[in-house]
Structures are given as structure tokens and as C-alpha cells.
């Protein structure tokens, strides 16, 4: 049985989240306390969740004709911050209306100026729409239902929609079924058909999460589907790098994705390579 213990760390009333340049038409704000939650799974496994204040005025943001709220305004990092950080790391920049990560060349070995970033609100049932492109040989990813786990990477608590140059990055052929190619559920389900565009060209993407069913779209085609909190989901995890034997804490978090409330953050991955994201929008479907 999980045992929870809450410890308040710091109060941050009225915080404006990571708005670093330009002028935004709508400003996301947060209020509340940053806390830490100790989770004890059993005598040999425990972890700590860091609970930052979340955006408290999302329901006041403008909605477009299709029901979406823009969570990137094209000019600022309004609403975004680093994973387990208070602000956006400096390798994340804004270029021509897109979020750009300036590659460090170090792969997953993140530098102090880098690291993954998240939009500072947890979502439960939603549609995430976005565009992406990569430089030659680049790798990145999009996370949903992520938690912030102290001293751990984001991907141990979140499924990853893979972002990849399928032609020039070795991950594309690292597995026999292509489950590390773009739009795949990373290391678990391949995107089929594989219809990504070459590096340097914009792709469209969408992730739908609804009552545990998750769908990946790439360039307007549904390419992957999976169902959380089911025996089939557990089997997928056990056959991956996140199995209970190989990585117990990742298996625990991913098998119980989104925690008790089945909700979590949207994140963008620093994998050490140049990548761009734009037109990032969310539609709530609760």
C-alpha cells in the first residue's frame, strides 16, 4: 500500500510562470505552495513527488473556434517552466514563432542550461495538437500525464510520443519493429503507417487522452493506440525497458500513470538535439 506524507517547502503566491520576453495576449498565473510528497510503495521502493503550484486561470484563457486553448503564444514562455525547475532553461529559445531547443550534442546527458520543460498545469482528458520539426539526426519527444519525481527524469512517469529524424538517427533502427520512430509510443508501440516528413520540414501531431485511451496522430493519420491501466498496458511495460525487473520505479509510475487523479503534465524533451515546436494547443474533453 502506498503511504503518502506531505511536507510544504515554499509558498509562492501569485507567481507568474516563466514569461521571459515579448508581450503575451493572455498571461497564465499560478498560486499556492510548492510541496513534496513521499510515496512508499513497499519496504524496498519509495520516491518523492514534487508538487509545484499549477496554473489557476486556465479556464479563463481564450478558446478558438475548434475549442482549443493555445499554450504557446509564439513570443514568450508564458505558462512554461523547466521540469523540477522554477523557470525555463536557457537552451530553450523562441525562434520565428516556435519553441526551439538549441542542441548541446550530448544526447540524454542534459546540461545545466538544458533539461526538459513542462506546461505548468496537469491535464486529465484532453487533445494536444502541435507542429514539430527536427534538424538532421535529431531526437526529442513529447510527454503527457507526467509527474515531477525528485531526482528522476520525466520519462519514468510519462509515455513518450517520439520525435525523430527517422532517416539519420540510429534510434529508428534500434528495435526490430520500429517502435522508436517518430510518433511511436517510445519503446513500446510503433507508429503505423510511418508517414513523417524529412528533417527540416514541419510535421503535424496530435495526442488524444480520454478515459485511459490514448491515440497518436502524425500528419493527420492515426498511427498508434493504447489503453492505460489495463492488463495489456502492463504487458507492454513488462516487455519494454521500463519492466518491473529492469526499472522498478518506472514500472510503478507508468503502470499507475497519472497517479490517483489520472492527470499529469505535458512536457517537451531535451535529448541534446535541435528541435522546434509551434502551434501547441490543448482542448479539454472532460
SVG drawing of the C-alpha trace seen along z (x, -y; Angstrom):
<svg xmlns="http://www.w3.org/2000/svg" viewBox="-16 -43 44 52">
<polyline fill="none" stroke="black" stroke-width="0.4" points="0.0,0.0 1.3,-3.5 1.8,-5.8 1.8,-9.5 3.4,-12.2 3.1,-15.9 5.8,-18.4 5.4,-22.1 8.6,-23.5 7.9,-27.0 5.0,-29.3 4.8,-31.1 1.6,-33.1 0.7,-34.9 3.6,-33.5 3.6,-34.4 5.1,-31.3 8.3,-31.8 7.3,-34.6 10.7,-35.8 10.3,-38.0 7.8,-39.7 4.2,-40.5 1.5,-37.9 -2.2,-38.5 -3.1,-36.2 -0.9,-35.6 -1.2,-32.3 -0.7,-32.7 -0.2,-30.3 -0.8,-30.5 -0.3,-28.2 2.5,-26.2 5.3,-24.0 5.2,-20.7 6.9,-17.4 5.1,-14.1 6.8,-10.9 5.3,-7.8 6.2,-4.4 5.3,-1.5 6.8,1.2 9.7,1.7 12.3,1.5 10.7,-1.1 9.8,-4.7 10.0,-8.0 9.2,-11.7 6.8,-13.7 7.4,-17.4 4.2,-19.4 4.7,-22.8 1.8,-25.4 -0.2,-25.0 -1.8,-27.5 -5.0,-28.7 -6.7,-30.7 -6.6,-28.2 -10.4,-28.2 -10.2,-32.0 -7.9,-31.6 -9.3,-32.4 -10.7,-29.4 -10.5,-29.2 -13.4,-28.1 -12.4,-24.4 -12.4,-24.5 -8.6,-24.8 -6.5,-26.9 -3.1,-28.0 -0.5,-27.0 2.4,-28.7 1.8,-32.2 4.7,-32.3 6.6,-35.0 7.0,-34.1 7.3,-31.1 4.2,-32.2 2.9,-29.2 6.1,-27.1 9.0,-26.2 11.7,-23.6 10.9,-20.1 11.6,-20.3 12.6,-23.9 11.1,-27.4 12.0,-28.8 12.8,-27.7 16.4,-26.7 18.4,-28.9 18.9,-26.3 15.1,-26.6 14.6,-29.7 11.9,-31.2 12.7,-31.5 10.2,-32.6 7.2,-31.8 8.4,-28.4 10.0,-27.0 13.5,-25.8 15.8,-23.7 19.5,-24.5 21.2,-21.2 24.2,-20.5 25.4,-17.5 25.3,-15.4 22.3,-13.3 20.4,-12.5 23.3,-13.9 21.5,-17.2 23.5,-20.3 22.7,-22.8 21.4,-25.2 19.1,-22.5 16.6,-19.9 13.0,-19.1 10.3,-21.7 6.6,-21.4 3.4,-23.4 2.5,-24.1 -0.9,-22.6 -2.0,-19.0 -4.5,-17.6 -6.7,-14.6 -8.9,-14.1 -7.7,-16.3 -6.4,-16.7 -3.0,-18.1 -2.3,-19.5 1.1,-20.7 3.6,-21.0 7.3,-19.8 10.4,-19.6 14.0,-18.4 17.4,-19.1 19.4,-16.3 19.9,-13.4 17.8,-14.9 15.8,-13.2 13.2,-14.6 9.8,-13.7 6.5,-14.8 5.3,-13.7 1.8,-13.5 0.4,-12.7 3.9,-13.3 4.6,-13.8 7.6,-15.5 9.7,-12.9 12.6,-14.2 16.0,-13.2 14.4,-11.3 13.9,-12.0 10.5,-12.9 10.2,-9.8 9.9,-7.4 6.4,-8.7 5.1,-9.5 4.5,-7.8 6.5,-9.4 5.4,-10.4 8.7,-10.0 10.1,-12.9 12.8,-11.7 14.7,-12.1 13.9,-8.6 16.5,-8.6 19.6,-9.8 19.1,-8.9 20.1,-5.3 17.0,-5.0 15.0,-4.5 16.5,-1.0 17.4,-0.3 14.4,2.1 13.1,4.7 9.6,3.2 10.4,-0.5 8.9,-1.4 11.4,-4.3 10.5,-6.0 8.6,-9.3 5.1,-9.3 5.6,-5.9 4.9,-5.2 8.5,-5.1 10.0,-1.6 6.5,0.0 4.3,-0.6 5.5,-1.5 3.7,-4.3 2.0,-2.6 1.9,-3.8 5.1,-5.7 4.5,-9.0 6.9,-11.5 8.5,-14.2 12.2,-14.6 14.3,-16.7 13.8,-20.4 10.2,-20.1 7.2,-20.7 5.0,-17.8 1.7,-18.0 0.9,-15.9 -1.9,-15.2 -2.2,-13.2 -5.7,-12.4 -6.1,-11.1 -9.6,-10.2 -10.5,-7.9 -7.3,-5.9 -7.4,-5.5 -4.5,-7.3 -4.2,-7.9 -1.2,-9.3 -1.7,-11.1 1.0,-12.2 0.3,-14.3 -3.5,-13.8 -3.2,-10.0 -3.8,-7.9 -0.7,-5.9 -0.8,-4.4 -3.4,-3.5 -3.1,-2.1 -5.2,-1.8 -3.8,-2.7 -4.5,-0.9 -5.3,2.4 -3.6,5.8 -2.5,5.1 -0.8,1.9 1.1,3.8 2.2,6.4 3.6,3.6 5.6,2.2 6.9,5.6 8.2,6.1 10.0,2.7 13.0,1.1 10.5,0.0 9.7,3.5 9.3,4.2 12.6,6.1 14.6,3.7 13.4,0.4 11.0,0.9 10.3,-2.8 9.5,-3.5 7.2,-0.4 5.4,-1.6 4.8,-5.1 3.9,-4.1 1.7,-1.3 -0.3,-3.7 0.0,-6.6 -1.2,-10.0 -1.5,-8.9 -4.7,-8.8 -6.3,-11.5 -5.1,-10.1 -3.7,-13.5 -0.3,-15.0 1.8,-17.5 2.6,-18.0 6.3,-18.1 8.9,-18.6 12.2,-16.7 15.8,-17.9 17.6,-15.0 20.6,-17.1 19.5,-17.9 18.0,-20.8 14.2,-20.6 11.3,-23.1 7.7,-23.1 4.9,-25.5 1.1,-25.9 0.8,-24.0 -2.9,-23.8 -5.0,-21.9 -8.7,-21.1 -10.2,-19.9 -12.6,-16.9 -13.7,-16.1"/>
</svg>
